[in-house]
């Protein structure tokens, strides 16, 4: 049979073992929590980055569509101006011919 001192010593050793085991478990829990937090932060950063990239792509697409619309409108206006100029050219030639004839040939 163990003496009281031996029993106290055994109890102290068991208590120390349990304390050390609790410290190790605590450290494992802290490490797991850090890893999970880092994973969540990384996922949030990735989602944020993907969202920004999508917004940028959408903005670039919108700009491209507006640019195409402006180009198409400008081309239409240029074509109208060309047509008007061609129509006016015939009228201008006719007008100048009449004025020339009036001034120099009839006049």
Order of alpha helices (4+ residues) and beta strands (2+ residues): alpha
